[in-house]
Amino acid sequence: MGLELVIMGLPQSGKTTVFNALTQATAETGGYSSGEDEPNLATVKVPDERLDILNGMFKPKRIVPAEVQYYDVAGLTKGVSEQGMSGRLLGYLSQAAALVHVVRAFEDDSVAHPEESIDPMRDIETLRMELTFSDLGLIERRRARIKDQINKLRGSERDNTEREGVILEQLQETLENGGWVRDVQLTPEDSRLIRGFGFLTEKPMLILLNVDENQLGGPADEMIAKAQEDFGREGVVIDALAGKIEAEIAQLDTEDAEMFLSDIGIKQVSRERVIRLSYDLLGLMSFFTVGEDENRAWTIRRGTPAVEAAGEIHSDIQRGFIRAEIVGYNDLIEANGWAEARKAGALRREGKTYVMQDGDVVHFLFNV
């Protein structure tokens, strides 16, 4: 399952600082530096208060939260699509499950902006256009090849290629009119025909305004509202994070972090919220297995049936699936335990086709 989010942005946007904040780079490692030669990669645990409460209830020997991965790639400069992105950079972007666009909103005279001024809305549009131009170039090259090849094809191969050409023409028209690939409603069959392209404007995106601590609250909220008005659409989430201060906090232990937050007047760090937004943006959710040995949050896509969720634990459980015994998280907490939930009638027995719900606590029965 693709859980990788690629962090991108214009030079001097602070994207590597944001990467350090999200991944809690420690003082011992000194954090990560810009990923110009090789991308930085880190696996991050997804904060989930529900798992914390379940741990207090079952007191397991081992706790395993859900995870996502962040890549920090080289900065994207204005005009990069005209020059041609490097194959490596384009590869990371096109293979990402989602994109995190870090946008500079902070003022710092010691860090020069490539456009010589701070304008977050301009920078969002700049990178949006670069992604659009990249997709348009890919479409134009493929349509030219289709035109050359179509008369040499026969049967279903010709039919599929002709249909692909029609879809690409529709996508090109949408992009040229200022839209995104993700704006086009495609049938599942049509989506399969273009799946291999990895269009950048098709991917879910988190636009993350990188503010300084003085902008938290009203100024950040105003920027978020403006960005939402100009760039909001389905699959695009907009938020703000004080990257520099969050990266400093990430290097502290819990007690020191709490003191630091109190000193600067910030009630709560944004890191955990942004990670949760990333997880949700990927269309993911968690179900739980609990017990004395282990409490674990298992990651599945929304809409996953029970038999496929069982396969996330082990292929044998999916192959020999009999049924799933399920208690909703809230019902389990209200009953104060699995046995008590069973007595209260909160336990359900579901078959293979049951669609899993976020927070289901599950015990799978199987036979192989």
LOTI-72912 format. One record per residue (C-alpha): residue number from 1; z negated, x negated, y. Coordinates in nm, 4 decimals, padded with zeros to 6 digits. Layout:
// LOTI-72912
{r NUM; {Z; X; Y}}
...
***
This chain:
// LOTI-72912
{r 1; {00.0000; 00.0000; 00.0000}}
{r 2; {00.1036; -00.1456; 00.3361}}
{r 3; {-00.2075; -00.1852; 00.5508}}
{r 4; {-00.0734; -00.4478; 00.7903}}
{r 5; {-00.0750; -00.3980; 01.1659}}
{r 6; {00.1106; -00.6551; 01.3758}}
{r 7; {-00.0431; -00.7332; 01.7151}}
{r 8; {00.2299; -00.8038; 01.9703}}
{r 9; {00.2553; -00.8345; 02.3457}}
{r 10; {00.4100; -01.0217; 02.6342}}
{r 11; {00.2904; -01.3788; 02.6969}}
{r 12; {-00.0526; -01.4004; 02.8655}}
{r 13; {-00.1394; -01.0426; 02.7668}}
{r 14; {-00.4481; -01.1648; 02.5787}}
{r 15; {-00.3280; -01.0450; 02.2394}}
{r 16; {-00.4872; -01.3358; 02.0517}}
{r 17; {-00.8145; -01.2696; 02.2357}}
{r 18; {-00.7912; -00.9070; 02.1196}}
{r 19; {-00.7151; -01.0301; 01.7672}}
{r 20; {-01.0320; -01.2432; 01.7792}}
{r 21; {-01.2330; -00.9446; 01.9002}}
{r 22; {-01.1054; -00.7098; 01.6290}}
{r 23; {-01.1480; -00.9644; 01.3511}}
{r 24; {-01.4873; -01.0914; 01.4718}}
{r 25; {-01.3870; -01.4559; 01.4750}}
{r 26; {-01.7105; -01.6513; 01.4483}}
{r 27; {-01.8495; -01.9277; 01.6631}}
{r 28; {-01.8204; -02.1598; 01.3611}}
{r 29; {-01.4443; -02.1105; 01.3378}}
{r 30; {-01.4039; -02.1111; 01.7136}}
{r 31; {-01.1746; -01.8127; 01.6859}}
{r 32; {-00.7993; -01.8203; 01.6495}}
{r 33; {-00.5463; -01.9705; 01.8834}}
{r 34; {-00.2032; -01.8324; 01.9688}}
{r 35; {00.0086; -01.7708; 01.6606}}
{r 36; {00.3327; -01.9203; 01.7916}}
{r 37; {00.4153; -02.1322; 01.4881}}
{r 38; {00.2497; -01.9299; 01.2134}}
{r 39; {00.0958; -01.5876; 01.2657}}
{r 40; {-00.2783; -01.5484; 01.2471}}
{r 41; {-00.3870; -01.3125; 00.9695}}
{r 42; {-00.7251; -01.1530; 00.9096}}
{r 43; {-00.8552; -00.8767; 00.6854}}
{r 44; {-01.0963; -00.6459; 00.8659}}
{r 45; {-01.3505; -00.4037; 00.7227}}
{r 46; {-01.3093; -00.0490; 00.8523}}
{r 47; {-01.6348; 00.0806; 01.0044}}
{r 48; {-01.7410; 00.4083; 00.8429}}
{r 49; {-02.0775; 00.5657; 00.9221}}
{r 50; {-02.0420; 00.7859; 00.6137}}
{r 51; {-02.0481; 00.4832; 00.3860}}
{r 52; {-02.3588; 00.3541; 00.5632}}
{r 53; {-02.5384; 00.6836; 00.4968}}
{r 54; {-02.4253; 00.6921; 00.1332}}
{r 55; {-02.5591; 00.3392; 00.0922}}
{r 56; {-02.8999; 00.4553; 00.2109}}
{r 57; {-02.8895; 00.7398; -00.0390}}
{r 58; {-02.7768; 00.5483; -00.3511}}
{r 59; {-02.8958; 00.1934; -00.2654}}
{r 60; {-02.6166; 00.0249; -00.4641}}
{r 61; {-02.6034; -00.3415; -00.5628}}
{r 62; {-02.2609; -00.3766; -00.4037}}
{r 63; {-02.0902; -00.2120; -00.1036}}
{r 64; {-01.7125; -00.2202; -00.0543}}
{r 65; {-01.5705; -00.0674; 00.2660}}
{r 66; {-01.2050; 00.0075; 00.3315}}
{r 67; {-00.9954; -00.2695; 00.4884}}
{r 68; {-00.6922; -00.3232; 00.7090}}
{r 69; {-00.5060; -00.6412; 00.7964}}
{r 70; {-00.4036; -00.7633; 01.1403}}
{r 71; {-00.1284; -01.0162; 01.2114}}
{r 72; {-00.1157; -01.1905; 01.5486}}
{r 73; {00.2426; -01.3066; 01.6100}}
{r 74; {00.4090; -01.5053; 01.8876}}
{r 75; {00.4483; -01.3385; 02.2265}}
{r 76; {00.7605; -01.1349; 02.2975}}
{r 77; {00.9276; -01.2419; 02.6196}}
{r 78; {01.1429; -01.0225; 02.8381}}
{r 79; {01.5047; -01.0519; 02.7225}}
{r 80; {01.4151; -01.1678; 02.3720}}
{r 81; {01.6347; -00.8975; 02.2177}}
{r 82; {01.9419; -01.0288; 02.4056}}
{r 83; {01.8751; -01.3842; 02.2912}}
{r 84; {01.7993; -01.2604; 01.9415}}
{r 85; {01.4507; -01.2601; 01.7942}}
{r 86; {01.3824; -01.5331; 01.5443}}
{r 87; {01.4298; -01.4119; 01.1895}}
{r 88; {01.0661; -01.4845; 01.1123}}
{r 89; {00.9311; -01.2869; 01.4097}}
{r 90; {01.1651; -00.9936; 01.3485}}
{r 91; {01.0661; -01.0015; 00.9828}}
{r 92; {00.6955; -00.9648; 01.0623}}
{r 93; {00.7619; -00.6809; 01.3046}}
{r 94; {01.0035; -00.4916; 01.0790}}
{r 95; {00.7749; -00.5188; 00.7748}}
{r 96; {00.4628; -00.4037; 00.9609}}
{r 97; {00.3139; -00.0673; 00.8720}}
{r 98; {00.2265; -00.0184; 01.2407}}
{r 99; {00.2374; -00.2098; 01.5680}}
{r 100; {-00.0440; -00.2822; 01.8144}}
{r 101; {00.0980; -00.3470; 02.1624}}
{r 102; {-00.1567; -00.5351; 02.3748}}
{r 103; {-00.0856; -00.4735; 02.7426}}
{r 104; {-00.2381; -00.6845; 03.0167}}
{r 105; {-00.4416; -00.4876; 03.2694}}
{r 106; {-00.6995; -00.7540; 03.3630}}
{r 107; {-00.6793; -00.9687; 03.6759}}
{r 108; {-00.7258; -01.3442; 03.6367}}
{r 109; {-00.5775; -01.5879; 03.8875}}
{r 110; {-00.6119; -01.8719; 03.6367}}
{r 111; {-00.3800; -01.6961; 03.3873}}
{r 112; {-00.0319; -01.6481; 03.5317}}
{r 113; {00.1571; -01.3316; 03.4407}}
{r 114; {00.5253; -01.3966; 03.3559}}
{r 115; {00.6258; -01.1241; 03.6055}}
{r 116; {00.3830; -01.2632; 03.8678}}
{r 117; {00.1970; -00.9333; 03.9045}}
{r 118; {-00.0217; -00.7005; 03.6987}}
{r 119; {00.1518; -00.3710; 03.6166}}
{r 120; {00.0613; -00.2266; 03.2749}}
{r 121; {00.3151; 00.0606; 03.2871}}
{r 122; {00.5959; -00.1804; 03.3692}}
{r 123; {00.4942; -00.4059; 03.0814}}
{r 124; {00.4780; -00.1180; 02.8325}}
{r 125; {00.8302; -00.0176; 02.9349}}
{r 126; {00.9520; -00.3786; 02.9157}}
{r 127; {00.8435; -00.4188; 02.5558}}
{r 128; {00.9588; -00.0680; 02.4650}}
{r 129; {01.3058; -00.1633; 02.5863}}
{r 130; {01.2996; -00.4870; 02.3873}}
{r 131; {01.2178; -00.2920; 02.0701}}
{r 132; {01.4888; -00.0391; 02.1557}}
{r 133; {01.7517; -00.3094; 02.2089}}
{r 134; {01.6558; -00.4713; 01.8796}}
{r 135; {01.7048; -00.1415; 01.6956}}
{r 136; {02.0328; -00.0729; 01.8758}}
{r 137; {02.1689; -00.4146; 01.7773}}
{r 138; {02.0816; -00.3491; 01.4148}}
{r 139; {02.2488; -00.0074; 01.4225}}
{r 140; {02.5645; -00.1335; 01.5918}}
{r 141; {02.6081; -00.4164; 01.3416}}
{r 142; {02.5577; -00.1854; 01.0442}}
{r 143; {02.7945; 00.0797; 01.1798}}
{r 144; {03.0633; -00.1850; 01.2244}}
{r 145; {03.0221; -00.2902; 00.8600}}
{r 146; {03.0380; 00.0709; 00.7448}}
{r 147; {03.3648; 00.1185; 00.9341}}
{r 148; {03.5133; -00.1849; 00.7592}}
{r 149; {03.3881; -00.0912; 00.4125}}
{r 150; {03.4120; 00.2860; 00.3887}}
{r 151; {03.7709; 00.3063; 00.2599}}
{r 152; {03.6878; 00.0669; -00.0236}}
{r 153; {03.4107; 00.2881; -00.1606}}
{r 154; {03.4332; 00.5779; -00.4034}}
{r 155; {03.2205; 00.8656; -00.5289}}
{r 156; {02.8505; 00.8909; -00.4497}}
{r 157; {02.8435; 00.5436; -00.2957}}
{r 158; {03.1012; 00.6543; -00.0394}}
{r 159; {02.9167; 00.9820; 00.0230}}
{r 160; {02.5869; 00.8027; 00.0825}}
{r 161; {02.7465; 00.5446; 00.3110}}
{r 162; {02.9201; 00.8141; 00.5138}}
{r 163; {02.5912; 01.0002; 00.5477}}
{r 164; {02.4194; 00.6788; 00.6522}}
{r 165; {02.6803; 00.6351; 00.9245}}
{r 166; {02.6154; 00.9866; 01.0546}}
{r 167; {02.2397; 00.9235; 01.0665}}
{r 168; {02.2846; 00.5904; 01.2444}}
{r 169; {02.5109; 00.7518; 01.5031}}
{r 170; {02.2395; 01.0096; 01.5696}}
{r 171; {01.9742; 00.7378; 01.6017}}
{r 172; {02.1947; 00.5345; 01.8354}}
{r 173; {02.2477; 00.8332; 02.0629}}
{r 174; {01.8731; 00.8975; 02.0739}}
{r 175; {01.7938; 00.5349; 02.1614}}
{r 176; {02.0632; 00.5198; 02.4295}}
{r 177; {01.9115; 00.8306; 02.5899}}
{r 178; {01.5667; 00.6708; 02.6120}}
{r 179; {01.4177; 00.8057; 02.2904}}
{r 180; {01.2650; 00.6326; 01.9899}}
{r 181; {01.3851; 00.6385; 01.6305}}
{r 182; {01.0636; 00.8195; 01.5397}}
{r 183; {01.1693; 01.1090; 01.7671}}
{r 184; {01.4502; 01.2029; 01.5256}}
{r 185; {01.3514; 01.4534; 01.2590}}
{r 186; {01.5049; 01.3404; 00.9299}}
{r 187; {01.4985; 01.4962; 00.5853}}
{r 188; {01.3206; 01.2959; 00.3118}}
{r 189; {01.6617; 01.2111; 00.1636}}
{r 190; {01.7960; 01.0842; 00.4970}}
{r 191; {01.4780; 00.8841; 00.5524}}
{r 192; {01.5322; 00.7102; 00.2191}}
{r 193; {01.8853; 00.6095; 00.3219}}
{r 194; {01.7587; 00.4147; 00.6262}}
{r 195; {01.4215; 00.3001; 00.4882}}
{r 196; {01.5314; -00.0610; 00.4516}}
{r 197; {01.6130; -00.1120; 00.8200}}
{r 198; {01.2512; -00.1337; 00.9382}}
{r 199; {01.3345; 00.0087; 01.2806}}
{r 200; {01.0748; -00.1018; 01.5334}}
{r 201; {01.0747; 00.2208; 01.7369}}
{r 202; {01.0151; 00.4176; 01.4192}}
{r 203; {00.6767; 00.2576; 01.3528}}
{r 204; {00.3435; 00.4093; 01.4536}}
{r 205; {00.2100; 00.2254; 01.7570}}
{r 206; {-00.1264; 00.1675; 01.9196}}
{r 207; {-00.0823; 00.0782; 02.2867}}
{r 208; {-00.3981; -00.1125; 02.3753}}
{r 209; {-00.4693; -00.1793; 02.7417}}
{r 210; {-00.6513; -00.5122; 02.7710}}
{r 211; {-00.8910; -00.4576; 03.0605}}
{r 212; {-01.1781; -00.6568; 03.2050}}
{r 213; {-01.5355; -00.5307; 03.1936}}
{r 214; {-01.5238; -00.4032; 03.5526}}
{r 215; {-01.2386; -00.1679; 03.4613}}
{r 216; {-01.4238; 00.0023; 03.1760}}
{r 217; {-01.4889; 00.3681; 03.2460}}
{r 218; {-01.2971; 00.5354; 03.5290}}
{r 219; {-01.0210; 00.2769; 03.5962}}
{r 220; {-00.9457; 00.2328; 03.2248}}
{r 221; {-00.9476; 00.6082; 03.1697}}
{r 222; {-00.6977; 00.6540; 03.4545}}
{r 223; {-00.4645; 00.3929; 03.3040}}
{r 224; {-00.4890; 00.5549; 02.9616}}
{r 225; {-00.4021; 00.8940; 03.1129}}
{r 226; {-00.1019; 00.7477; 03.2975}}
{r 227; {00.0239; 00.5680; 02.9867}}
{r 228; {-00.0210; 00.8866; 02.7849}}
{r 229; {00.1842; 01.0789; 03.0398}}
{r 230; {00.4663; 00.8226; 03.0399}}
{r 231; {00.4714; 00.7038; 02.6792}}
{r 232; {00.2674; 00.9448; 02.4696}}
{r 233; {00.4373; 01.1034; 02.1701}}
{r 234; {00.3604; 01.1732; 01.8069}}
{r 235; {00.2681; 00.8509; 01.6293}}
{r 236; {00.1722; 00.6697; 01.9513}}
{r 237; {-00.1980; 00.6260; 02.0307}}
{r 238; {-00.3244; 00.4794; 02.3592}}
{r 239; {-00.6648; 00.3205; 02.4207}}
{r 240; {-00.8317; 00.0389; 02.6137}}
{r 241; {-01.0404; -00.2614; 02.5135}}
{r 242; {-01.2055; -00.5370; 02.7186}}
{r 243; {-01.0635; -00.8141; 02.5030}}
{r 244; {-01.2393; -01.1147; 02.6559}}
{r 245; {-01.5877; -00.9637; 02.6576}}
{r 246; {-01.5394; -00.8089; 02.3119}}
{r 247; {-01.4310; -01.1457; 02.1695}}
{r 248; {-01.7498; -01.3027; 02.3083}}
{r 249; {-01.9633; -01.0242; 02.1613}}
{r 250; {-01.7877; -01.0594; 01.8243}}
{r 251; {-01.9229; -01.4136; 01.7910}}
{r 252; {-02.2884; -01.3035; 01.8305}}
{r 253; {-02.5271; -01.1756; 01.5675}}
{r 254; {-02.6426; -00.8147; 01.5940}}
{r 255; {-02.9609; -00.8792; 01.7918}}
{r 256; {-02.7957; -01.1127; 02.0428}}
{r 257; {-02.5005; -00.8739; 02.0798}}
{r 258; {-02.7323; -00.5847; 02.1644}}
{r 259; {-02.9103; -00.7952; 02.4286}}
{r 260; {-02.5789; -00.9079; 02.5733}}
{r 261; {-02.4507; -00.5490; 02.5959}}
{r 262; {-02.7725; -00.4425; 02.7678}}
{r 263; {-02.7459; -00.7257; 03.0196}}
{r 264; {-02.3907; -00.6340; 03.1236}}
{r 265; {-02.4504; -00.2584; 03.1125}}
{r 266; {-02.2120; -00.1668; 02.8311}}
{r 267; {-02.3462; 00.0951; 02.5908}}
{r 268; {-02.1103; 00.0366; 02.3004}}
{r 269; {-01.8355; -00.2062; 02.2018}}
{r 270; {-01.4854; -00.0688; 02.1538}}
{r 271; {-01.3984; -00.2830; 01.8512}}
{r 272; {-01.5065; -00.0332; 01.5876}}
{r 273; {-01.3255; 00.2563; 01.7586}}
{r 274; {-01.0013; 00.0584; 01.7790}}
{r 275; {-01.0186; -00.0383; 01.4111}}
{r 276; {-01.0716; 00.3270; 01.3170}}
{r 277; {-00.7747; 00.4234; 01.5353}}
{r 278; {-00.5667; 00.1605; 01.3548}}
{r 279; {-00.6672; 00.3022; 01.0164}}
{r 280; {-00.5884; 00.6588; 01.1220}}
{r 281; {-00.2594; 00.5486; 01.2787}}
{r 282; {-00.1448; 00.4251; 00.9382}}
{r 283; {-00.1922; 00.7761; 00.7993}}
{r 284; {-00.4797; 00.6569; 00.5822}}
{r 285; {-00.8085; 00.8125; 00.4783}}
{r 286; {-01.0968; 00.7261; 00.2464}}
{r 287; {-01.2535; 00.8801; -00.0580}}
{r 288; {-01.5760; 00.7453; -00.2043}}
{r 289; {-01.7158; 00.6522; -00.5423}}
{r 290; {-02.0929; 00.6054; -00.5514}}
{r 291; {-02.3627; 00.4866; -00.7880}}
{r 292; {-02.6356; 00.2317; -00.8475}}
{r 293; {-02.3884; -00.0510; -00.9110}}
{r 294; {-02.1427; 00.0092; -00.6298}}
{r 295; {-02.0526; 00.2320; -00.3364}}
{r 296; {-01.6873; 00.1958; -00.2413}}
{r 297; {-01.4471; 00.3473; 00.0109}}
{r 298; {-01.1010; 00.3763; -00.1479}}
{r 299; {-00.7956; 00.3877; 00.0761}}
{r 300; {-00.5212; 00.6447; 00.0176}}
{r 301; {-00.2541; 00.8100; 00.2276}}
{r 302; {-00.3159; 01.1590; 00.3544}}
{r 303; {-00.1690; 01.4138; 00.1130}}
{r 304; {-00.2330; 01.2034; -00.1993}}
{r 305; {-00.2943; 01.4092; -00.5177}}
{r 306; {-00.6015; 01.3413; -00.7303}}
{r 307; {-00.4116; 01.1763; -01.0153}}
{r 308; {-00.2599; 00.9175; -00.7793}}
{r 309; {-00.5956; 00.8576; -00.6118}}
{r 310; {-00.7364; 00.7837; -00.9585}}
{r 311; {-00.4676; 00.5161; -00.9946}}
{r 312; {-00.6062; 00.3336; -00.6913}}
{r 313; {-00.9170; 00.2637; -00.9002}}
{r 314; {-00.7370; 00.1742; -01.2228}}
{r 315; {-00.4052; 00.2574; -01.3865}}
{r 316; {-00.5902; 00.3623; -01.7057}}
{r 317; {-00.7773; 00.6315; -01.5121}}
{r 318; {-00.4485; 00.7689; -01.3804}}
{r 319; {-00.2819; 00.7517; -01.7216}}
{r 320; {-00.5701; 00.9232; -01.9032}}
{r 321; {-00.6687; 01.1594; -01.6195}}
{r 322; {-00.8594; 01.4690; -01.7379}}
{r 323; {-01.0115; 01.5999; -01.4156}}
{r 324; {-01.1868; 01.4988; -01.0958}}
{r 325; {-01.5424; 01.6030; -01.0192}}
{r 326; {-01.5670; 01.6215; -00.6407}}
{r 327; {-01.8346; 01.6867; -00.3838}}
{r 328; {-01.7428; 01.6895; -00.0161}}
{r 329; {-01.9290; 01.4277; 00.1872}}
{r 330; {-02.1093; 01.6827; 00.4050}}
{r 331; {-02.2100; 01.8874; 00.0996}}
{r 332; {-02.3470; 01.5762; -00.0704}}
{r 333; {-02.5545; 01.4798; 00.2326}}
{r 334; {-02.6848; 01.8351; 00.2724}}
{r 335; {-02.7833; 01.8490; -00.0964}}
{r 336; {-02.9329; 01.4974; -00.0760}}
{r 337; {-02.7790; 01.3674; -00.3969}}
{r 338; {-02.5173; 01.4148; -00.6693}}
{r 339; {-02.7453; 01.5984; -00.9147}}
{r 340; {-02.8733; 01.8259; -00.6393}}
{r 341; {-02.5160; 01.9010; -00.5273}}
{r 342; {-02.4284; 01.9985; -00.8832}}
{r 343; {-02.7302; 02.2336; -00.9007}}
{r 344; {-02.6342; 02.3875; -00.5660}}
{r 345; {-02.2827; 02.4641; -00.6903}}
{r 346; {-02.1230; 02.2218; -00.4439}}
{r 347; {-01.9490; 02.0213; -00.7178}}
{r 348; {-01.5860; 02.1179; -00.7821}}
{r 349; {-01.3689; 02.0386; -01.0837}}
{r 350; {-01.0139; 01.9658; -00.9751}}
{r 351; {-00.6932; 01.8868; -01.1632}}
{r 352; {-00.4090; 01.6380; -01.1149}}
{r 353; {-00.2389; 01.8218; -00.8294}}
{r 354; {-00.5472; 01.8650; -00.6107}}
{r 355; {-00.4778; 01.7088; -00.2687}}
{r 356; {-00.7583; 01.4689; -00.1826}}
{r 357; {-00.9511; 01.5277; 00.1393}}
{r 358; {-01.0980; 01.2659; 00.3691}}
{r 359; {-01.4564; 01.1959; 00.2633}}
{r 360; {-01.4350; 01.3385; -00.0886}}
{r 361; {-01.6973; 01.1799; -00.3157}}
{r 362; {-01.5393; 01.1619; -00.6593}}
{r 363; {-01.6113; 01.0974; -01.0255}}
{r 364; {-01.2947; 01.0818; -01.2379}}
{r 365; {-01.3021; 01.1801; -01.6053}}
{r 366; {-01.0310; 01.0236; -01.8213}}
{r 367; {-00.9434; 00.9370; -02.1781}}
{r 368; {-00.7116; 00.6595; -02.2983}}
***
